[in-house]
Amino acid sequence: MAQNLLLEIGLEELPAHVVTPSMKQLQEKTAAFLDAHALPYTAIEAYSTPRRLAVYVTGLPEKQADTQEEVKGPAKKIALDEAGNWSKAAQGFVRGQGLTTDDITFRELKGVEYVYVTKHTQGQPTVEVLKGLQEVITSLTFPVTMHWADYDFEYIRPIHWIVALFGEQVIPFQILDIVTGRESKGHRFLGEAVTFDHADDYLEKMKHQFVIADPSERQQMITSQINAIAQENNWRIDLDEDLLEEVTNLVEYPTAFVGDFEEKYLSVPEEVLVTSMKEHQRYFDVRTLDGELLPHFISARNGDAVKIDNVIKGNQKVLTARLEDAEFFYNEDKKLTIDHCVEKLKQVTFHEKIGSLYEKMQRVGLAAQIIGNTVGLTQEELTDLQRAAQIYKFDLVTNMVGEFPELQGIMGEKYALIQGEKPTVAQAIREHYMPISAEGELPQSKIGAVLAIADKLDSLLAFFAVDMVPSGSNDPYALRRQTYGIIRILAEKRWYFPFAQLQEEIREAINAQPEIFGIQLAAGQEQVTDFVKSRLRQFLLSKNTRHDVIEAVLGARQADISTLFETAQMLREHLQDTDFKPSMEALTRVINLAKKAELEQAAIDPALFENDSETALYEAVLTVENKFPHQTMEENYQSLVALRPLIEAYFDQTMVMVEDEQIRRNRFALLDKIAKMSLAVASLDALITK
């Protein structure tokens, strides 16, 4: 008869951001444990609150199934000696299987007889197998851990109890001084200890003790309560998904409530108010149906509605103190000038090996102009870009950003507008941080995008110049994320961006005036280029690009990064073409032969051609070569594909590796032209066509 399993780990309060991933990890590792021990089940559910992680598994058998396995041993000629007696090899084999030589049979496999035995394994009672859940619990990993009392064992938080039930039966095991049982704890203030007679009692009995163990149910309670408040007051509440999950993981029994703050604080930029509420207090902001911010907030307490007025007053008091600070900082910051703030940046260190933030801004300003000219900004855009680069970090020394670092860039835009800067300049100040995460929002303006690229590229070049290169998982200055941000911006804008050329231009300009820029950039770009290519590879993988296509694209003799995106997309679209395989095979043959040649721009002499196929291919190649620089990547690809029948005819009628050196070199020179054009598209020889 099938039974159900309950496993609950009782803990000190977990950090909210750890709860959901830890719950999922427990679910996955429990499932893997059951699979590894041949215990089938119907379903596995995971539950969590700030004080517990739990799994509930249905449909487990009462014992493992008995198994029968055919095990192959040594060859018969090894298993028997000359006298026909069992050898030590045969005896050792059966002993290792827990059997005797009486159990041996022989079977033929590919003309050779081998020893075989049939091994019967009796399934263990499930409750015995489930004692191994101890290892599942101790194998969980966390971003940070702690140890307690005199134990060397570390965990996310101290373990206080473990419930382990298989049906009505306790699964006996122990972790440190915690012995498994059937007793859990209810809500810290509203509930009491609870005893489970059966694994199936879990959710219902926990509810009686003011614990909603199912996080999806808890989240739905919060959502329903907030929506009811919004409907009653004709408000709009935008339920930010991340904040909603965090609030869900802060409470065991949620009760939503509304708090207020004074209208005078609405004079402070709403980004400051929302940040104070969301990031610091975990409150949802309240708006009119038209989206205007109102002087209210909504949150959820960990408990019922008893004396909730006191809870509201306490939360209002805490928020008011924060808003009072924000208002003071905002008013003080408005007295500052941008020039004063920029001057202060001379005393702010970007990195001790690289220099000040002011020097970084000088370098970024130079790089931004080089990049802006390359991508085709207008003169007006270049002028605005220059101004933005001169001041774009000024808000880092304001009071507001000092108190609320999350607002860097955002307050820069606000203060720049207050002080009369052009909206385009102010927008670029905010956008230069983008994207702030791997898949975060990208800059919308051209000026903001160029400034974002220049700022991130400067960090990359500067840290590589002082030999502070990310290794393994170590990337303290987020160079991988910043480089990935550059790639994503270029993928969206599709600007002409010859990375190596731009890097060299920036290096020469910066090294010409070290007294201004504070650093010398080393010559050579292989290490940085390889780093950028690894982020390109990551980006293309995220677009479900085949590995061989990625290698072909990254191996292209192509300076422009944006062209690589176009090439990858184009190759993906042609992979299923009927002529793709034969065309790539023909071009690959050309590339492989051209690699064997040692040519220095050798001229082709048509007088040395010995058959019509050479002449036909030569004339076609000249036509393609003349058009190649002026065509799109798609047109160049189609031009190369169109050469396939001529290439095949050429190889059918022409021996490339002839003894006559002059003719051989002439033929290599023709193939080299095709190979160079092919490799300008992609390393087509890297494509898998089987």
Solvent accessible surface area in square Angstrom, and as a share of the most:
residue,aa,sasa,rsa
1,M,185,0.82
2,A,57,0.44
3,Q,44,0.19
4,N,28,0.14
5,L,0,0.00
6,L,0,0.00
7,L,0,0.00
8,E,0,0.00
9,I,0,0.00
10,G,0,0.00
11,L,1,0.00
12,E,59,0.26
13,E,75,0.34
14,L,9,0.04
15,P,32,0.20
16,A,10,0.08
17,H,132,0.59
18,V,2,0.01
19,V,0,0.00
20,T,23,0.13
21,P,73,0.46
22,S,3,0.02
23,M,21,0.09
24,K,105,0.44
25,Q,32,0.14
26,L,0,0.00
27,Q,51,0.23
28,E,112,0.50
29,K,63,0.27
30,T,0,0.00
31,A,20,0.15
32,A,59,0.46
33,F,21,0.09
34,L,0,0.00
35,D,97,0.50
36,A,83,0.64
37,H,72,0.32
38,A,63,0.49
39,L,2,0.01
40,P,89,0.56
41,Y,64,0.24
42,T,110,0.64
43,A,40,0.31
44,I,27,0.14
45,E,86,0.38
46,A,15,0.11
47,Y,14,0.05
48,S,1,0.01
49,T,0,0.00
50,P,8,0.05
51,R,18,0.07
52,R,0,0.00
53,L,0,0.00
54,A,0,0.00
55,V,0,0.00
56,Y,37,0.14
57,V,0,0.00
58,T,36,0.21
59,G,23,0.22
60,L,0,0.00
61,P,37,0.24
62,E,84,0.37
63,K,87,0.37
64,Q,29,0.13
65,A,77,0.59
66,D,93,0.48
67,T,69,0.40
68,Q,120,0.53
69,E,102,0.46
70,E,75,0.34
71,V,26,0.15
72,K,95,0.40
73,G,12,0.12
74,P,30,0.19
75,A,10,0.08
76,K,66,0.28
77,K,168,0.71
78,I,94,0.48
79,A,0,0.00
80,L,42,0.21
81,D,67,0.35
82,E,187,0.84
83,A,81,0.63
84,G,48,0.46
85,N,88,0.45
86,W,80,0.28
87,S,23,0.15
88,K,180,0.76
89,A,46,0.36
90,A,0,0.00
91,Q,76,0.34
92,G,29,0.28
93,F,32,0.14
94,V,5,0.03
95,R,168,0.61
96,G,62,0.60
97,Q,43,0.19
98,G,67,0.65
99,L,46,0.23
100,T,79,0.46
101,T,32,0.19
102,D,134,0.69
103,D,60,0.31
104,I,20,0.10
105,T,74,0.43
106,F,65,0.27
107,R,106,0.39
108,E,126,0.56
109,L,77,0.38
110,K,194,0.82
111,G,62,0.60
112,V,62,0.36
113,E,70,0.32
114,Y,48,0.18
115,V,0,0.00
116,Y,27,0.10
117,V,1,0.01
118,T,43,0.25
119,K,62,0.26
120,H,126,0.56
121,T,70,0.40
122,Q,145,0.65
123,G,8,0.08
124,Q,98,0.44
125,P,69,0.44
126,T,0,0.00
127,V,18,0.10
128,E,72,0.32
129,V,10,0.06
130,L,0,0.00
131,K,72,0.31
132,G,21,0.21
133,L,0,0.00
134,Q,69,0.31
135,E,126,0.56
136,V,9,0.05
137,I,0,0.00
138,T,52,0.30
139,S,49,0.31
140,L,9,0.05
141,T,94,0.55
142,F,28,0.12
143,P,99,0.62
144,V,90,0.52
145,T,66,0.38
146,M,70,0.31
147,H,107,0.48
148,W,42,0.15
149,A,82,0.63
150,D,145,0.75
151,Y,67,0.26
152,D,137,0.71
153,F,48,0.20
154,E,85,0.38
155,Y,2,0.01
156,I,0,0.00
157,R,66,0.24
158,P,17,0.11
159,I,5,0.03
160,H,81,0.36
161,W,17,0.06
162,I,3,0.01
163,V,0,0.00
164,A,0,0.00
165,L,0,0.00
166,F,13,0.05
167,G,0,0.00
168,E,118,0.53
169,Q,97,0.43
170,V,41,0.24
171,I,0,0.00
172,P,70,0.44
173,F,20,0.08
174,Q,91,0.40
175,I,6,0.03
176,L,53,0.26
177,D,89,0.46
178,I,29,0.15
179,V,96,0.55
180,T,11,0.06
181,G,22,0.21
182,R,74,0.27
183,E,91,0.41
184,S,1,0.00
185,K,83,0.35
186,G,3,0.03
187,H,4,0.02
188,R,106,0.39
189,F,158,0.66
190,L,64,0.32
191,G,18,0.17
192,E,125,0.56
193,A,61,0.47
194,V,11,0.07
195,T,62,0.36
196,F,0,0.00
197,D,90,0.47
198,H,42,0.19
199,A,0,0.00
200,D,77,0.40
201,D,36,0.18
202,Y,3,0.01
203,L,60,0.30
204,E,102,0.46
205,K,59,0.25
206,M,0,0.00
207,K,73,0.31
208,H,123,0.55
209,Q,37,0.16
210,F,66,0.27
211,V,0,0.00
212,I,7,0.04
213,A,2,0.02
214,D,33,0.17
215,P,22,0.14
216,S,78,0.50
217,E,58,0.26
218,R,0,0.00
219,Q,68,0.30
220,Q,108,0.48
221,M,48,0.21
222,I,0,0.00
223,T,26,0.15
224,S,53,0.34
225,Q,53,0.24
226,I,0,0.00
227,N,72,0.37
228,A,58,0.45
229,I,28,0.14
230,A,11,0.08
231,Q,156,0.69
232,E,146,0.65
233,N,63,0.32
234,N,101,0.52
235,W,40,0.14
236,R,92,0.34
237,I,19,0.10
238,D,75,0.39
239,L,45,0.22
240,D,54,0.28
241,E,145,0.65
242,D,116,0.60
243,L,6,0.03
244,L,14,0.07
245,E,79,0.35
246,E,46,0.21
247,V,3,0.02
248,T,4,0.02
249,N,3,0.02
250,L,80,0.40
251,V,5,0.03
252,E,2,0.01
253,Y,53,0.20
254,P,1,0.00
255,T,22,0.13
256,A,13,0.10
257,F,9,0.04
258,V,37,0.22
259,G,0,0.00
260,D,68,0.35
261,F,13,0.06
262,E,100,0.45
263,E,126,0.57
264,K,98,0.42
265,Y,2,0.01
266,L,62,0.31
267,S,83,0.53
268,V,3,0.01
269,P,17,0.10
270,E,72,0.32
271,E,55,0.25
272,V,0,0.00
273,L,1,0.01
274,V,32,0.18
275,T,14,0.08
276,S,0,0.00
277,M,2,0.01
278,K,55,0.24
279,E,73,0.33
280,H,55,0.24
281,Q,37,0.17
282,R,77,0.28
283,Y,4,0.01
284,F,3,0.01
285,D,23,0.12
286,V,0,0.00
287,R,30,0.11
288,T,36,0.21
289,L,103,0.51
290,D,138,0.72
291,G,19,0.18
292,E,118,0.53
293,L,12,0.06
294,L,36,0.18
295,P,15,0.10
296,H,40,0.18
297,F,0,0.00
298,I,0,0.00
299,S,10,0.07
300,A,12,0.09
301,R,55,0.20
302,N,54,0.28
303,G,1,0.01
304,D,31,0.16
305,A,61,0.47
306,V,97,0.56
307,K,154,0.65
308,I,30,0.15
309,D,92,0.48
310,N,93,0.47
311,V,36,0.21
312,I,33,0.17
313,K,132,0.56
314,G,35,0.34
315,N,34,0.17
316,Q,46,0.21
317,K,156,0.66
318,V,73,0.42
319,L,0,0.00
320,T,45,0.26
321,A,59,0.46
322,R,70,0.26
323,L,1,0.01
324,E,78,0.35
325,D,65,0.34
326,A,0,0.00
327,E,32,0.14
328,F,119,0.50
329,F,41,0.17
330,Y,23,0.09
331,N,65,0.33
332,E,52,0.23
333,D,4,0.02
334,K,89,0.38
335,K,146,0.62
336,L,45,0.22
337,T,74,0.43
338,I,7,0.04
339,D,101,0.52
340,H,90,0.40
341,C,2,0.01
342,V,19,0.11
343,E,96,0.43
344,K,88,0.37
345,L,0,0.00
346,K,83,0.35
347,Q,154,0.68
348,V,50,0.29
349,T,88,0.51
350,F,57,0.24
351,H,23,0.10
352,E,152,0.68
353,K,119,0.50
354,I,2,0.01
355,G,21,0.20
356,S,16,0.11
357,L,15,0.08
358,Y,59,0.22
359,E,43,0.19
360,K,4,0.02
361,M,2,0.01
362,Q,49,0.22
363,R,1,0.00
364,V,0,0.00
365,G,17,0.16
366,L,39,0.20
367,A,3,0.02
368,A,0,0.00
369,Q,45,0.20
370,I,30,0.15
371,I,0,0.00
372,G,0,0.00
373,N,96,0.49
374,T,35,0.20
375,V,20,0.11
376,G,56,0.54
377,L,15,0.07
378,T,79,0.46
379,Q,134,0.60
380,E,117,0.52
381,E,38,0.17
382,L,15,0.07
383,T,74,0.43
384,D,9,0.05
385,L,0,0.00
386,Q,93,0.41
387,R,77,0.28
388,A,0,0.00
389,A,1,0.01
390,Q,83,0.37
391,I,3,0.01
392,Y,0,0.00
393,K,15,0.06
394,F,3,0.01
395,D,0,0.00
396,L,48,0.24
397,V,29,0.16
398,T,6,0.04
399,N,62,0.32
400,M,0,0.00
401,V,8,0.04
402,G,59,0.57
403,E,62,0.28
404,F,1,0.00
405,P,75,0.47
406,E,83,0.37
407,L,2,0.01
408,Q,70,0.31
409,G,0,0.00
410,I,48,0.24
411,M,0,0.00
412,G,0,0.00
413,E,28,0.13
414,K,56,0.24
415,Y,6,0.02
416,A,0,0.00
417,L,81,0.40
418,I,86,0.44
419,Q,69,0.31
420,G,65,0.63
421,E,28,0.12
422,K,91,0.39
423,P,96,0.61
424,T,58,0.33
425,V,2,0.01
426,A,0,0.00
427,Q,50,0.22
428,A,0,0.00
429,I,0,0.00
430,R,68,0.25
431,E,2,0.01
432,H,0,0.00
433,Y,45,0.17
434,M,24,0.10
435,P,2,0.01
436,I,127,0.65
437,S,52,0.34
438,A,51,0.39
439,E,123,0.55
440,G,14,0.13
441,E,117,0.53
442,L,18,0.09
443,P,0,0.00
444,Q,117,0.52
445,S,25,0.16
446,K,100,0.42
447,I,9,0.04
448,G,0,0.00
449,A,0,0.00
450,V,0,0.00
451,L,0,0.00
452,A,0,0.00
453,I,0,0.00
454,A,0,0.00
455,D,11,0.06
456,K,7,0.03
457,L,3,0.01
458,D,8,0.04
459,S,4,0.03
460,L,2,0.01
461,L,10,0.05
462,A,1,0.00
463,F,4,0.02
464,F,20,0.08
465,A,33,0.26
466,V,34,0.20
467,D,115,0.59
468,M,50,0.22
469,V,45,0.26
470,P,16,0.10
471,S,70,0.45
472,G,66,0.64
473,S,118,0.76
474,N,88,0.45
475,D,32,0.16
476,P,94,0.59
477,Y,78,0.29
478,A,28,0.21
479,L,2,0.01
480,R,65,0.24
481,R,94,0.34
482,Q,27,0.12
483,T,1,0.01
484,Y,10,0.04
485,G,1,0.01
486,I,6,0.03
487,I,0,0.00
488,R,34,0.13
489,I,1,0.00
490,L,0,0.00
491,A,16,0.13
492,E,91,0.41
493,K,48,0.20
494,R,113,0.41
495,W,29,0.10
496,Y,118,0.45
497,F,1,0.00
498,P,1,0.01
499,F,10,0.04
500,A,35,0.27
501,Q,91,0.40
502,L,0,0.00
503,Q,12,0.05
504,E,54,0.24
505,E,70,0.31
506,I,3,0.01
507,R,45,0.16
508,E,100,0.45
509,A,30,0.23
510,I,2,0.01
511,N,32,0.17
512,A,76,0.59
513,Q,75,0.33
514,P,58,0.37
515,E,131,0.59
516,I,72,0.37
517,F,10,0.04
518,G,34,0.32
519,I,15,0.08
520,Q,98,0.44
521,L,13,0.06
522,A,69,0.54
523,A,75,0.58
524,G,48,0.46
525,Q,50,0.22
526,E,123,0.55
527,Q,103,0.46
528,V,11,0.06
529,T,35,0.20
530,D,90,0.47
531,F,22,0.09
532,V,7,0.04
533,K,70,0.30
534,S,34,0.22
535,R,30,0.11
536,L,3,0.02
537,R,81,0.30
538,Q,77,0.34
539,F,19,0.08
540,L,4,0.02
541,L,70,0.35
542,S,64,0.41
543,K,102,0.43
544,N,137,0.70
545,T,6,0.03
546,R,95,0.35
547,H,126,0.56
548,D,13,0.07
549,V,0,0.00
550,I,1,0.00
551,E,76,0.34
552,A,0,0.00
553,V,0,0.00
554,L,9,0.04
555,G,38,0.36
556,A,14,0.11
557,R,152,0.55
558,Q,54,0.24
559,A,65,0.50
560,D,13,0.07
561,I,8,0.04
562,S,6,0.04
563,T,22,0.13
564,L,11,0.06
565,F,5,0.02
566,E,66,0.29
567,T,0,0.00
568,A,0,0.00
569,Q,79,0.35
570,M,8,0.04
571,L,0,0.00
572,R,77,0.28
573,E,111,0.50
574,H,21,0.09
575,L,29,0.14
576,Q,157,0.70
577,D,53,0.27
578,T,137,0.80
579,D,50,0.26
580,F,8,0.03
581,K,95,0.40
582,P,40,0.25
583,S,0,0.00
584,M,1,0.00
585,E,77,0.35
586,A,10,0.08
587,L,1,0.00
588,T,29,0.17
589,R,130,0.47
590,V,1,0.00
591,I,1,0.00
592,N,68,0.35
593,L,25,0.12
594,A,11,0.08
595,K,130,0.55
596,K,132,0.56
597,A,18,0.14
598,E,157,0.70
599,L,37,0.19
600,E,159,0.71
601,Q,156,0.69
602,A,33,0.26
603,A,93,0.72
604,I,24,0.12
605,D,60,0.31
606,P,68,0.43
607,A,89,0.69
608,L,40,0.20
609,F,29,0.12
610,E,112,0.50
611,N,39,0.20
612,D,120,0.62
613,S,9,0.06
614,E,1,0.00
615,T,54,0.31
616,A,40,0.31
617,L,0,0.00
618,Y,34,0.13
619,E,100,0.45
620,A,23,0.18
621,V,0,0.00
622,L,60,0.30
623,T,74,0.43
624,V,12,0.07
625,E,57,0.26
626,N,108,0.56
627,K,92,0.39
628,F,23,0.10
629,P,103,0.65
630,H,156,0.70
631,Q,42,0.19
632,T,74,0.43
633,M,17,0.07
634,E,63,0.28
635,E,83,0.37
636,N,11,0.06
637,Y,4,0.02
638,Q,78,0.35
639,S,16,0.10
640,L,1,0.00
641,V,14,0.08
642,A,69,0.53
643,L,4,0.02
644,R,61,0.22
645,P,76,0.48
646,L,56,0.28
647,I,0,0.00
648,E,68,0.30
649,A,34,0.26
650,Y,0,0.00
651,F,22,0.09
652,D,123,0.64
653,Q,105,0.47
654,T,11,0.07
655,M,131,0.58
656,V,7,0.04
657,M,103,0.46
658,V,35,0.20
659,E,169,0.76
660,D,74,0.38
661,E,102,0.46
662,Q,118,0.53
663,I,25,0.13
664,R,62,0.23
665,R,97,0.35
666,N,6,0.03
667,R,7,0.02
668,F,13,0.05
669,A,4,0.03
670,L,1,0.00
671,L,0,0.00
672,D,29,0.15
673,K,54,0.23
674,I,0,0.00
675,A,4,0.03
676,K,80,0.34
677,M,13,0.06
678,S,0,0.00
679,L,13,0.07
680,A,27,0.21
681,V,1,0.01
682,A,0,0.00
683,S,17,0.11
684,L,0,0.00
685,D,40,0.21
686,A,39,0.30
687,L,15,0.07
688,I,111,0.56
689,T,27,0.16
690,K,224,0.95
